[in-house]
Amino acid sequence: MTDESKEKKESSAEKETCGEEAGKDALAEAEAKAEKYLDMARRIQADFDNYRKRTERDNAEFRKFACSSIITDLLTVVDDLDRALGYAGEENEFVVGIRGVRSNFMKILESNGLKEIPSEGDFNPDFHEALCMVEGEEDGKIAEVFQKGYTLNGRVLRFSKVKVTKKTS
């Protein structure tokens, strides 16, 4: 063999080795890129899932309290019925009918998540609004209720307006 043909063989062997290394480098680079894109796709999918869950939660919360303004307005009707029943003297058919109307009205409101705030016992600033104070045997007891309070699905819709006792010195 001549020197020239030996050089060509060595040169082609070097080229094959370089070609294999270049192919391996290109393959490794392509695999790294594919992994990067797969990771990015997973992150985008996770972000979208989180967005979807947050949107569903927000919509459920909105539906829960969407009727709060109309229920607040209807509570004035309940207050008027309570005042009318408070002035009712004898228990006649008309008074019984009004009590029935109020009872049915409250059942409808309660089925939509409305609950009356208890107004006996201790004053709780999370549920009661103190309008005035009177002297009493103990501190922080509710002496009188001026207006009933209500919660809607666990959130205060209207605070109870009350008179609170203060211990005499």
Secondary structure, DSSP 8 states (H G I E B T S, - for coil): --HHHHHHHHHHHHHHHHHHHHHHHHHHHHHHHHHHHHHHHHHHHHHHHHHHHHHHHHHHHHHHHTTHHHHHHHHHHHHHHHHHHHH--S--HHHHHHHHHHHHHHHHHHHTTEEE---SSB--TTTEEEEEEEEESSTTBEEEEEE--EEETTEEEE-EEEEEEEE--
